[in-house]
């Protein structure tokens, strides 16, 4: 498993794609956090789920902002940092954002929180399986586009 990660880190195109995805992830989670916390800032009192949402995002938003800046430097240098502190910040920021989103939806109704948590787990599984299958197929040379049939031009499609 460690050899797989080392190989993937040595693929410059893969590393650049990770940097693009991380940029989108950090910015998107920060925007979600700000928009979810905003209504709670003027509330007279907060129930437990609202307090969990605010606290989780108070940690996540600051870390996500720092990670956006680190990511810009990574893009500029065309490589990912190998800092343990940055890796830890990524984990804490993303975990805080997930907890904040689930708690925010739980505040509206508990069933929404459960559904958000379940659909989030399915989404992570789908993304992971899709990613690894694409990379496995590429490694095995199975990602080639089918060759045109006799008499067809490349790019022709049947209706």
Chimera marker file (.cmm) of the C-alpha trace (Angstrom):
<marker_set name="trace">
<marker id="1" x="0.000" y="0.000" z="0.000" r="1" g="1" b="0" radius="0.5"/>
<marker id="2" x="2.812" y="2.412" z="0.869" r="1" g="1" b="0" radius="0.5"/>
<marker id="3" x="4.481" y="1.619" z="-2.463" r="1" g="1" b="0" radius="0.5"/>
<marker id="4" x="1.226" y="2.563" z="-4.257" r="1" g="1" b="0" radius="0.5"/>
<marker id="5" x="1.145" y="5.954" z="-2.544" r="1" g="1" b="0" radius="0.5"/>
<marker id="6" x="4.818" y="6.569" z="-3.340" r="1" g="1" b="0" radius="0.5"/>
<marker id="7" x="4.225" y="5.730" z="-6.997" r="1" g="1" b="0" radius="0.5"/>
<marker id="8" x="1.210" y="8.030" z="-7.172" r="1" g="1" b="0" radius="0.5"/>
<marker id="9" x="3.163" y="10.881" z="-5.599" r="1" g="1" b="0" radius="0.5"/>
<marker id="10" x="5.838" y="10.436" z="-8.269" r="1" g="1" b="0" radius="0.5"/>
<marker id="11" x="3.285" y="11.034" z="-11.041" r="1" g="1" b="0" radius="0.5"/>
<marker id="12" x="3.449" y="14.802" z="-11.652" r="1" g="1" b="0" radius="0.5"/>
<marker id="13" x="0.097" y="14.892" z="-13.462" r="1" g="1" b="0" radius="0.5"/>
<marker id="14" x="-1.588" y="13.078" z="-10.563" r="1" g="1" b="0" radius="0.5"/>
<marker id="15" x="-0.069" y="15.436" z="-8.027" r="1" g="1" b="0" radius="0.5"/>
<marker id="16" x="-1.258" y="18.465" z="-10.024" r="1" g="1" b="0" radius="0.5"/>
<marker id="17" x="-4.768" y="17.024" z="-10.134" r="1" g="1" b="0" radius="0.5"/>
<marker id="18" x="-4.712" y="16.512" z="-6.364" r="1" g="1" b="0" radius="0.5"/>
<marker id="19" x="-3.675" y="20.134" z="-5.928" r="1" g="1" b="0" radius="0.5"/>
<marker id="20" x="-6.611" y="21.297" z="-8.088" r="1" g="1" b="0" radius="0.5"/>
<marker id="21" x="-9.040" y="19.105" z="-6.153" r="1" g="1" b="0" radius="0.5"/>
<marker id="22" x="-7.723" y="20.266" z="-2.792" r="1" g="1" b="0" radius="0.5"/>
<marker id="23" x="-8.107" y="23.898" z="-3.838" r="1" g="1" b="0" radius="0.5"/>
<marker id="24" x="-11.733" y="23.285" z="-4.717" r="1" g="1" b="0" radius="0.5"/>
<marker id="25" x="-12.320" y="21.288" z="-1.519" r="1" g="1" b="0" radius="0.5"/>
<marker id="26" x="-10.835" y="23.834" z="0.867" r="1" g="1" b="0" radius="0.5"/>
<marker id="27" x="-12.584" y="26.803" z="-0.693" r="1" g="1" b="0" radius="0.5"/>
<marker id="28" x="-15.915" y="25.000" z="-0.949" r="1" g="1" b="0" radius="0.5"/>
<marker id="29" x="-15.844" y="23.806" z="2.658" r="1" g="1" b="0" radius="0.5"/>
<marker id="30" x="-14.948" y="27.288" z="3.914" r="1" g="1" b="0" radius="0.5"/>
<marker id="31" x="-17.859" y="28.846" z="2.005" r="1" g="1" b="0" radius="0.5"/>
<marker id="32" x="-20.234" y="26.162" z="3.295" r="1" g="1" b="0" radius="0.5"/>
<marker id="33" x="-18.995" y="26.800" z="6.828" r="1" g="1" b="0" radius="0.5"/>
<marker id="34" x="-19.465" y="30.549" z="6.680" r="1" g="1" b="0" radius="0.5"/>
<marker id="35" x="-22.948" y="30.207" z="5.210" r="1" g="1" b="0" radius="0.5"/>
<marker id="36" x="-24.016" y="27.615" z="7.780" r="1" g="1" b="0" radius="0.5"/>
<marker id="37" x="-22.653" y="29.496" z="10.792" r="1" g="1" b="0" radius="0.5"/>
<marker id="38" x="-23.935" y="32.953" z="9.789" r="1" g="1" b="0" radius="0.5"/>
<marker id="39" x="-27.533" y="32.465" z="11.032" r="1" g="1" b="0" radius="0.5"/>
<marker id="40" x="-26.280" y="31.264" z="14.421" r="1" g="1" b="0" radius="0.5"/>
<marker id="41" x="-24.207" y="34.395" z="15.062" r="1" g="1" b="0" radius="0.5"/>
<marker id="42" x="-27.293" y="36.501" z="15.788" r="1" g="1" b="0" radius="0.5"/>
<marker id="43" x="-29.339" y="33.819" z="17.561" r="1" g="1" b="0" radius="0.5"/>
<marker id="44" x="-30.297" y="34.565" z="21.162" r="1" g="1" b="0" radius="0.5"/>
<marker id="45" x="-29.507" y="31.001" z="22.251" r="1" g="1" b="0" radius="0.5"/>
<marker id="46" x="-28.291" y="27.822" z="20.606" r="1" g="1" b="0" radius="0.5"/>
<marker id="47" x="-29.258" y="24.223" z="21.200" r="1" g="1" b="0" radius="0.5"/>
<marker id="48" x="-26.569" y="21.531" z="21.390" r="1" g="1" b="0" radius="0.5"/>
<marker id="49" x="-26.482" y="20.743" z="17.652" r="1" g="1" b="0" radius="0.5"/>
<marker id="50" x="-26.164" y="24.433" z="16.765" r="1" g="1" b="0" radius="0.5"/>
<marker id="51" x="-23.315" y="24.871" z="19.268" r="1" g="1" b="0" radius="0.5"/>
<marker id="52" x="-21.538" y="21.807" z="17.846" r="1" g="1" b="0" radius="0.5"/>
<marker id="53" x="-21.929" y="23.272" z="14.345" r="1" g="1" b="0" radius="0.5"/>
<marker id="54" x="-20.498" y="26.649" z="15.387" r="1" g="1" b="0" radius="0.5"/>
<marker id="55" x="-17.569" y="25.162" z="17.318" r="1" g="1" b="0" radius="0.5"/>
<marker id="56" x="-16.698" y="22.670" z="14.563" r="1" g="1" b="0" radius="0.5"/>
<marker id="57" x="-16.718" y="25.367" z="11.918" r="1" g="1" b="0" radius="0.5"/>
<marker id="58" x="-14.809" y="27.799" z="14.138" r="1" g="1" b="0" radius="0.5"/>
<marker id="59" x="-11.930" y="25.322" z="13.989" r="1" g="1" b="0" radius="0.5"/>
<marker id="60" x="-12.462" y="24.271" z="10.367" r="1" g="1" b="0" radius="0.5"/>
<marker id="61" x="-12.841" y="27.708" z="8.739" r="1" g="1" b="0" radius="0.5"/>
<marker id="62" x="-9.548" y="29.027" z="10.119" r="1" g="1" b="0" radius="0.5"/>
<marker id="63" x="-7.662" y="25.883" z="9.133" r="1" g="1" b="0" radius="0.5"/>
<marker id="64" x="-9.302" y="25.812" z="5.693" r="1" g="1" b="0" radius="0.5"/>
<marker id="65" x="-8.246" y="29.425" z="5.085" r="1" g="1" b="0" radius="0.5"/>
<marker id="66" x="-4.657" y="28.533" z="5.976" r="1" g="1" b="0" radius="0.5"/>
<marker id="67" x="-4.824" y="25.454" z="3.755" r="1" g="1" b="0" radius="0.5"/>
<marker id="68" x="-6.050" y="27.569" z="0.818" r="1" g="1" b="0" radius="0.5"/>
<marker id="69" x="-2.900" y="29.667" z="1.187" r="1" g="1" b="0" radius="0.5"/>
<marker id="70" x="-0.648" y="26.612" z="1.494" r="1" g="1" b="0" radius="0.5"/>
<marker id="71" x="-2.371" y="25.113" z="-1.544" r="1" g="1" b="0" radius="0.5"/>
<marker id="72" x="-1.680" y="28.238" z="-3.608" r="1" g="1" b="0" radius="0.5"/>
<marker id="73" x="2.018" y="27.888" z="-2.751" r="1" g="1" b="0" radius="0.5"/>
<marker id="74" x="1.901" y="24.197" z="-3.618" r="1" g="1" b="0" radius="0.5"/>
<marker id="75" x="0.377" y="25.033" z="-6.998" r="1" g="1" b="0" radius="0.5"/>
<marker id="76" x="3.019" y="27.723" z="-7.537" r="1" g="1" b="0" radius="0.5"/>
<marker id="77" x="5.811" y="25.252" z="-6.733" r="1" g="1" b="0" radius="0.5"/>
<marker id="78" x="4.046" y="22.414" z="-8.587" r="1" g="1" b="0" radius="0.5"/>
<marker id="79" x="4.398" y="20.000" z="-5.698" r="1" g="1" b="0" radius="0.5"/>
<marker id="80" x="2.636" y="19.035" z="-2.499" r="1" g="1" b="0" radius="0.5"/>
<marker id="81" x="4.191" y="19.722" z="0.862" r="1" g="1" b="0" radius="0.5"/>
<marker id="82" x="5.221" y="16.770" z="2.964" r="1" g="1" b="0" radius="0.5"/>
<marker id="83" x="4.745" y="18.600" z="6.279" r="1" g="1" b="0" radius="0.5"/>
<marker id="84" x="3.172" y="16.597" z="9.106" r="1" g="1" b="0" radius="0.5"/>
<marker id="85" x="1.578" y="19.791" z="10.461" r="1" g="1" b="0" radius="0.5"/>
<marker id="86" x="-0.130" y="20.482" z="7.127" r="1" g="1" b="0" radius="0.5"/>
<marker id="87" x="-1.361" y="16.885" z="6.912" r="1" g="1" b="0" radius="0.5"/>
<marker id="88" x="-2.738" y="17.134" z="10.457" r="1" g="1" b="0" radius="0.5"/>
<marker id="89" x="-4.420" y="20.458" z="9.619" r="1" g="1" b="0" radius="0.5"/>
<marker id="90" x="-6.036" y="18.828" z="6.561" r="1" g="1" b="0" radius="0.5"/>
<marker id="91" x="-7.487" y="16.040" z="8.677" r="1" g="1" b="0" radius="0.5"/>
<marker id="92" x="-8.738" y="18.350" z="11.440" r="1" g="1" b="0" radius="0.5"/>
<marker id="93" x="-10.176" y="20.908" z="8.977" r="1" g="1" b="0" radius="0.5"/>
<marker id="94" x="-12.042" y="18.327" z="6.918" r="1" g="1" b="0" radius="0.5"/>
<marker id="95" x="-13.282" y="16.479" z="9.990" r="1" g="1" b="0" radius="0.5"/>
<marker id="96" x="-14.428" y="19.773" z="11.536" r="1" g="1" b="0" radius="0.5"/>
<marker id="97" x="-16.265" y="20.686" z="8.356" r="1" g="1" b="0" radius="0.5"/>
<marker id="98" x="-18.018" y="17.308" z="8.204" r="1" g="1" b="0" radius="0.5"/>
<marker id="99" x="-19.044" y="17.533" z="11.864" r="1" g="1" b="0" radius="0.5"/>
<marker id="100" x="-20.212" y="21.107" z="11.311" r="1" g="1" b="0" radius="0.5"/>
<marker id="101" x="-22.339" y="20.221" z="8.295" r="1" g="1" b="0" radius="0.5"/>
<marker id="102" x="-23.924" y="17.213" z="9.982" r="1" g="1" b="0" radius="0.5"/>
<marker id="103" x="-24.603" y="19.205" z="13.170" r="1" g="1" b="0" radius="0.5"/>
<marker id="104" x="-26.051" y="22.092" z="11.144" r="1" g="1" b="0" radius="0.5"/>
<marker id="105" x="-28.476" y="19.810" z="9.351" r="1" g="1" b="0" radius="0.5"/>
<marker id="106" x="-29.197" y="18.003" z="12.635" r="1" g="1" b="0" radius="0.5"/>
<marker id="107" x="-30.180" y="21.388" z="14.071" r="1" g="1" b="0" radius="0.5"/>
<marker id="108" x="-32.896" y="21.684" z="11.430" r="1" g="1" b="0" radius="0.5"/>
<marker id="109" x="-34.114" y="18.112" z="11.998" r="1" g="1" b="0" radius="0.5"/>
<marker id="110" x="-32.266" y="15.045" z="13.230" r="1" g="1" b="0" radius="0.5"/>
<marker id="111" x="-33.283" y="13.026" z="10.197" r="1" g="1" b="0" radius="0.5"/>
<marker id="112" x="-31.528" y="15.560" z="7.925" r="1" g="1" b="0" radius="0.5"/>
<marker id="113" x="-28.350" y="15.101" z="9.958" r="1" g="1" b="0" radius="0.5"/>
<marker id="114" x="-28.535" y="11.331" z="9.660" r="1" g="1" b="0" radius="0.5"/>
<marker id="115" x="-29.248" y="11.533" z="5.930" r="1" g="1" b="0" radius="0.5"/>
<marker id="116" x="-26.346" y="13.966" z="5.431" r="1" g="1" b="0" radius="0.5"/>
<marker id="117" x="-23.987" y="11.672" z="7.312" r="1" g="1" b="0" radius="0.5"/>
<marker id="118" x="-25.120" y="8.565" z="5.395" r="1" g="1" b="0" radius="0.5"/>
<marker id="119" x="-25.003" y="10.245" z="1.997" r="1" g="1" b="0" radius="0.5"/>
<marker id="120" x="-21.580" y="11.676" z="2.833" r="1" g="1" b="0" radius="0.5"/>
<marker id="121" x="-20.265" y="8.196" z="3.578" r="1" g="1" b="0" radius="0.5"/>
<marker id="122" x="-21.713" y="6.869" z="0.304" r="1" g="1" b="0" radius="0.5"/>
<marker id="123" x="-20.204" y="9.826" z="-1.582" r="1" g="1" b="0" radius="0.5"/>
<marker id="124" x="-16.738" y="9.201" z="-0.124" r="1" g="1" b="0" radius="0.5"/>
<marker id="125" x="-17.005" y="5.503" z="-0.982" r="1" g="1" b="0" radius="0.5"/>
<marker id="126" x="-18.132" y="6.253" z="-4.552" r="1" g="1" b="0" radius="0.5"/>
<marker id="127" x="-15.339" y="8.771" z="-5.095" r="1" g="1" b="0" radius="0.5"/>
<marker id="128" x="-12.745" y="6.397" z="-3.647" r="1" g="1" b="0" radius="0.5"/>
<marker id="129" x="-13.854" y="3.397" z="-5.688" r="1" g="1" b="0" radius="0.5"/>
<marker id="130" x="-14.113" y="5.455" z="-8.869" r="1" g="1" b="0" radius="0.5"/>
<marker id="131" x="-10.676" y="6.961" z="-8.362" r="1" g="1" b="0" radius="0.5"/>
<marker id="132" x="-8.920" y="3.675" z="-7.595" r="1" g="1" b="0" radius="0.5"/>
<marker id="133" x="-10.608" y="1.841" z="-10.467" r="1" g="1" b="0" radius="0.5"/>
<marker id="134" x="-9.538" y="4.552" z="-12.912" r="1" g="1" b="0" radius="0.5"/>
<marker id="135" x="-5.960" y="4.414" z="-11.625" r="1" g="1" b="0" radius="0.5"/>
<marker id="136" x="-5.914" y="0.604" z="-11.610" r="1" g="1" b="0" radius="0.5"/>
<marker id="137" x="-7.186" y="0.527" z="-15.204" r="1" g="1" b="0" radius="0.5"/>
<marker id="138" x="-4.541" y="3.057" z="-16.201" r="1" g="1" b="0" radius="0.5"/>
<marker id="139" x="-1.801" y="0.967" z="-14.584" r="1" g="1" b="0" radius="0.5"/>
<marker id="140" x="-3.025" y="-2.176" z="-16.300" r="1" g="1" b="0" radius="0.5"/>
<marker id="141" x="-3.303" y="-0.408" z="-19.654" r="1" g="1" b="0" radius="0.5"/>
<marker id="142" x="-7.059" y="-0.889" z="-19.797" r="1" g="1" b="0" radius="0.5"/>
<marker id="143" x="-7.918" y="2.795" z="-20.130" r="1" g="1" b="0" radius="0.5"/>
<marker id="144" x="-7.509" y="2.822" z="-23.901" r="1" g="1" b="0" radius="0.5"/>
<marker id="145" x="-10.414" y="4.167" z="-25.898" r="1" g="1" b="0" radius="0.5"/>
<marker id="146" x="-12.053" y="1.552" z="-28.123" r="1" g="1" b="0" radius="0.5"/>
<marker id="147" x="-10.798" y="1.614" z="-31.680" r="1" g="1" b="0" radius="0.5"/>
<marker id="148" x="-13.313" y="2.589" z="-34.377" r="1" g="1" b="0" radius="0.5"/>
<marker id="149" x="-15.083" y="-0.251" z="-36.143" r="1" g="1" b="0" radius="0.5"/>
<marker id="150" x="-14.283" y="-0.879" z="-39.778" r="1" g="1" b="0" radius="0.5"/>
<marker id="151" x="-15.813" y="1.847" z="-41.929" r="1" g="1" b="0" radius="0.5"/>
<marker id="152" x="-16.316" y="4.282" z="-39.017" r="1" g="1" b="0" radius="0.5"/>
<marker id="153" x="-14.480" y="7.526" z="-38.541" r="1" g="1" b="0" radius="0.5"/>
<marker id="154" x="-12.927" y="8.275" z="-35.152" r="1" g="1" b="0" radius="0.5"/>
<marker id="155" x="-15.429" y="10.259" z="-33.091" r="1" g="1" b="0" radius="0.5"/>
<marker id="156" x="-18.480" y="8.857" z="-34.928" r="1" g="1" b="0" radius="0.5"/>
<marker id="157" x="-21.262" y="7.784" z="-32.619" r="1" g="1" b="0" radius="0.5"/>
<marker id="158" x="-24.359" y="5.803" z="-33.341" r="1" g="1" b="0" radius="0.5"/>
<marker id="159" x="-27.698" y="7.431" z="-32.558" r="1" g="1" b="0" radius="0.5"/>
<link id1="1" id2="2" r="1" g="1" b="0" radius="0.2"/>
<link id1="2" id2="3" r="1" g="1" b="0" radius="0.2"/>
<link id1="3" id2="4" r="1" g="1" b="0" radius="0.2"/>
<link id1="4" id2="5" r="1" g="1" b="0" radius="0.2"/>
<link id1="5" id2="6" r="1" g="1" b="0" radius="0.2"/>
<link id1="6" id2="7" r="1" g="1" b="0" radius="0.2"/>
<link id1="7" id2="8" r="1" g="1" b="0" radius="0.2"/>
<link id1="8" id2="9" r="1" g="1" b="0" radius="0.2"/>
<link id1="9" id2="10" r="1" g="1" b="0" radius="0.2"/>
<link id1="10" id2="11" r="1" g="1" b="0" radius="0.2"/>
<link id1="11" id2="12" r="1" g="1" b="0" radius="0.2"/>
<link id1="12" id2="13" r="1" g="1" b="0" radius="0.2"/>
<link id1="13" id2="14" r="1" g="1" b="0" radius="0.2"/>
<link id1="14" id2="15" r="1" g="1" b="0" radius="0.2"/>
<link id1="15" id2="16" r="1" g="1" b="0" radius="0.2"/>
<link id1="16" id2="17" r="1" g="1" b="0" radius="0.2"/>
<link id1="17" id2="18" r="1" g="1" b="0" radius="0.2"/>
<link id1="18" id2="19" r="1" g="1" b="0" radius="0.2"/>
<link id1="19" id2="20" r="1" g="1" b="0" radius="0.2"/>
<link id1="20" id2="21" r="1" g="1" b="0" radius="0.2"/>
<link id1="21" id2="22" r="1" g="1" b="0" radius="0.2"/>
<link id1="22" id2="23" r="1" g="1" b="0" radius="0.2"/>
<link id1="23" id2="24" r="1" g="1" b="0" radius="0.2"/>
<link id1="24" id2="25" r="1" g="1" b="0" radius="0.2"/>
<link id1="25" id2="26" r="1" g="1" b="0" radius="0.2"/>
<link id1="26" id2="27" r="1" g="1" b="0" radius="0.2"/>
<link id1="27" id2="28" r="1" g="1" b="0" radius="0.2"/>
<link id1="28" id2="29" r="1" g="1" b="0" radius="0.2"/>
<link id1="29" id2="30" r="1" g="1" b="0" radius="0.2"/>
<link id1="30" id2="31" r="1" g="1" b="0" radius="0.2"/>
<link id1="31" id2="32" r="1" g="1" b="0" radius="0.2"/>
<link id1="32" id2="33" r="1" g="1" b="0" radius="0.2"/>
<link id1="33" id2="34" r="1" g="1" b="0" radius="0.2"/>
<link id1="34" id2="35" r="1" g="1" b="0" radius="0.2"/>
<link id1="35" id2="36" r="1" g="1" b="0" radius="0.2"/>
<link id1="36" id2="37" r="1" g="1" b="0" radius="0.2"/>
<link id1="37" id2="38" r="1" g="1" b="0" radius="0.2"/>
<link id1="38" id2="39" r="1" g="1" b="0" radius="0.2"/>
<link id1="39" id2="40" r="1" g="1" b="0" radius="0.2"/>
<link id1="40" id2="41" r="1" g="1" b="0" radius="0.2"/>
<link id1="41" id2="42" r="1" g="1" b="0" radius="0.2"/>
<link id1="42" id2="43" r="1" g="1" b="0" radius="0.2"/>
<link id1="43" id2="44" r="1" g="1" b="0" radius="0.2"/>
<link id1="44" id2="45" r="1" g="1" b="0" radius="0.2"/>
<link id1="45" id2="46" r="1" g="1" b="0" radius="0.2"/>
<link id1="46" id2="47" r="1" g="1" b="0" radius="0.2"/>
<link id1="47" id2="48" r="1" g="1" b="0" radius="0.2"/>
<link id1="48" id2="49" r="1" g="1" b="0" radius="0.2"/>
<link id1="49" id2="50" r="1" g="1" b="0" radius="0.2"/>
<link id1="50" id2="51" r="1" g="1" b="0" radius="0.2"/>
<link id1="51" id2="52" r="1" g="1" b="0" radius="0.2"/>
<link id1="52" id2="53" r="1" g="1" b="0" radius="0.2"/>
<link id1="53" id2="54" r="1" g="1" b="0" radius="0.2"/>
<link id1="54" id2="55" r="1" g="1" b="0" radius="0.2"/>
<link id1="55" id2="56" r="1" g="1" b="0" radius="0.2"/>
<link id1="56" id2="57" r="1" g="1" b="0" radius="0.2"/>
<link id1="57" id2="58" r="1" g="1" b="0" radius="0.2"/>
<link id1="58" id2="59" r="1" g="1" b="0" radius="0.2"/>
<link id1="59" id2="60" r="1" g="1" b="0" radius="0.2"/>
<link id1="60" id2="61" r="1" g="1" b="0" radius="0.2"/>
<link id1="61" id2="62" r="1" g="1" b="0" radius="0.2"/>
<link id1="62" id2="63" r="1" g="1" b="0" radius="0.2"/>
<link id1="63" id2="64" r="1" g="1" b="0" radius="0.2"/>
<link id1="64" id2="65" r="1" g="1" b="0" radius="0.2"/>
<link id1="65" id2="66" r="1" g="1" b="0" radius="0.2"/>
<link id1="66" id2="67" r="1" g="1" b="0" radius="0.2"/>
<link id1="67" id2="68" r="1" g="1" b="0" radius="0.2"/>
<link id1="68" id2="69" r="1" g="1" b="0" radius="0.2"/>
<link id1="69" id2="70" r="1" g="1" b="0" radius="0.2"/>
<link id1="70" id2="71" r="1" g="1" b="0" radius="0.2"/>
<link id1="71" id2="72" r="1" g="1" b="0" radius="0.2"/>
<link id1="72" id2="73" r="1" g="1" b="0" radius="0.2"/>
<link id1="73" id2="74" r="1" g="1" b="0" radius="0.2"/>
<link id1="74" id2="75" r="1" g="1" b="0" radius="0.2"/>
<link id1="75" id2="76" r="1" g="1" b="0" radius="0.2"/>
<link id1="76" id2="77" r="1" g="1" b="0" radius="0.2"/>
<link id1="77" id2="78" r="1" g="1" b="0" radius="0.2"/>
<link id1="78" id2="79" r="1" g="1" b="0" radius="0.2"/>
<link id1="79" id2="80" r="1" g="1" b="0" radius="0.2"/>
<link id1="80" id2="81" r="1" g="1" b="0" radius="0.2"/>
<link id1="81" id2="82" r="1" g="1" b="0" radius="0.2"/>
<link id1="82" id2="83" r="1" g="1" b="0" radius="0.2"/>
<link id1="83" id2="84" r="1" g="1" b="0" radius="0.2"/>
<link id1="84" id2="85" r="1" g="1" b="0" radius="0.2"/>
<link id1="85" id2="86" r="1" g="1" b="0" radius="0.2"/>
<link id1="86" id2="87" r="1" g="1" b="0" radius="0.2"/>
<link id1="87" id2="88" r="1" g="1" b="0" radius="0.2"/>
<link id1="88" id2="89" r="1" g="1" b="0" radius="0.2"/>
<link id1="89" id2="90" r="1" g="1" b="0" radius="0.2"/>
<link id1="90" id2="91" r="1" g="1" b="0" radius="0.2"/>
<link id1="91" id2="92" r="1" g="1" b="0" radius="0.2"/>
<link id1="92" id2="93" r="1" g="1" b="0" radius="0.2"/>
<link id1="93" id2="94" r="1" g="1" b="0" radius="0.2"/>
<link id1="94" id2="95" r="1" g="1" b="0" radius="0.2"/>
<link id1="95" id2="96" r="1" g="1" b="0" radius="0.2"/>
<link id1="96" id2="97" r="1" g="1" b="0" radius="0.2"/>
<link id1="97" id2="98" r="1" g="1" b="0" radius="0.2"/>
<link id1="98" id2="99" r="1" g="1" b="0" radius="0.2"/>
<link id1="99" id2="100" r="1" g="1" b="0" radius="0.2"/>
<link id1="100" id2="101" r="1" g="1" b="0" radius="0.2"/>
<link id1="101" id2="102" r="1" g="1" b="0" radius="0.2"/>
<link id1="102" id2="103" r="1" g="1" b="0" radius="0.2"/>
<link id1="103" id2="104" r="1" g="1" b="0" radius="0.2"/>
<link id1="104" id2="105" r="1" g="1" b="0" radius="0.2"/>
<link id1="105" id2="106" r="1" g="1" b="0" radius="0.2"/>
<link id1="106" id2="107" r="1" g="1" b="0" radius="0.2"/>
<link id1="107" id2="108" r="1" g="1" b="0" radius="0.2"/>
<link id1="108" id2="109" r="1" g="1" b="0" radius="0.2"/>
<link id1="109" id2="110" r="1" g="1" b="0" radius="0.2"/>
<link id1="110" id2="111" r="1" g="1" b="0" radius="0.2"/>
<link id1="111" id2="112" r="1" g="1" b="0" radius="0.2"/>
<link id1="112" id2="113" r="1" g="1" b="0" radius="0.2"/>
<link id1="113" id2="114" r="1" g="1" b="0" radius="0.2"/>
<link id1="114" id2="115" r="1" g="1" b="0" radius="0.2"/>
<link id1="115" id2="116" r="1" g="1" b="0" radius="0.2"/>
<link id1="116" id2="117" r="1" g="1" b="0" radius="0.2"/>
<link id1="117" id2="118" r="1" g="1" b="0" radius="0.2"/>
<link id1="118" id2="119" r="1" g="1" b="0" radius="0.2"/>
<link id1="119" id2="120" r="1" g="1" b="0" radius="0.2"/>
<link id1="120" id2="121" r="1" g="1" b="0" radius="0.2"/>
<link id1="121" id2="122" r="1" g="1" b="0" radius="0.2"/>
<link id1="122" id2="123" r="1" g="1" b="0" radius="0.2"/>
<link id1="123" id2="124" r="1" g="1" b="0" radius="0.2"/>
<link id1="124" id2="125" r="1" g="1" b="0" radius="0.2"/>
<link id1="125" id2="126" r="1" g="1" b="0" radius="0.2"/>
<link id1="126" id2="127" r="1" g="1" b="0" radius="0.2"/>
<link id1="127" id2="128" r="1" g="1" b="0" radius="0.2"/>
<link id1="128" id2="129" r="1" g="1" b="0" radius="0.2"/>
<link id1="129" id2="130" r="1" g="1" b="0" radius="0.2"/>
<link id1="130" id2="131" r="1" g="1" b="0" radius="0.2"/>
<link id1="131" id2="132" r="1" g="1" b="0" radius="0.2"/>
<link id1="132" id2="133" r="1" g="1" b="0" radius="0.2"/>
<link id1="133" id2="134" r="1" g="1" b="0" radius="0.2"/>
<link id1="134" id2="135" r="1" g="1" b="0" radius="0.2"/>
<link id1="135" id2="136" r="1" g="1" b="0" radius="0.2"/>
<link id1="136" id2="137" r="1" g="1" b="0" radius="0.2"/>
<link id1="137" id2="138" r="1" g="1" b="0" radius="0.2"/>
<link id1="138" id2="139" r="1" g="1" b="0" radius="0.2"/>
<link id1="139" id2="140" r="1" g="1" b="0" radius="0.2"/>
<link id1="140" id2="141" r="1" g="1" b="0" radius="0.2"/>
<link id1="141" id2="142" r="1" g="1" b="0" radius="0.2"/>
<link id1="142" id2="143" r="1" g="1" b="0" radius="0.2"/>
<link id1="143" id2="144" r="1" g="1" b="0" radius="0.2"/>
<link id1="144" id2="145" r="1" g="1" b="0" radius="0.2"/>
<link id1="145" id2="146" r="1" g="1" b="0" radius="0.2"/>
<link id1="146" id2="147" r="1" g="1" b="0" radius="0.2"/>
<link id1="147" id2="148" r="1" g="1" b="0" radius="0.2"/>
<link id1="148" id2="149" r="1" g="1" b="0" radius="0.2"/>
<link id1="149" id2="150" r="1" g="1" b="0" radius="0.2"/>
<link id1="150" id2="151" r="1" g="1" b="0" radius="0.2"/>
<link id1="151" id2="152" r="1" g="1" b="0" radius="0.2"/>
<link id1="152" id2="153" r="1" g="1" b="0" radius="0.2"/>
<link id1="153" id2="154" r="1" g="1" b="0" radius="0.2"/>
<link id1="154" id2="155" r="1" g="1" b="0" radius="0.2"/>
<link id1="155" id2="156" r="1" g="1" b="0" radius="0.2"/>
<link id1="156" id2="157" r="1" g="1" b="0" radius="0.2"/>
<link id1="157" id2="158" r="1" g="1" b="0" radius="0.2"/>
<link id1="158" id2="159" r="1" g="1" b="0" radius="0.2"/>
</marker_set>
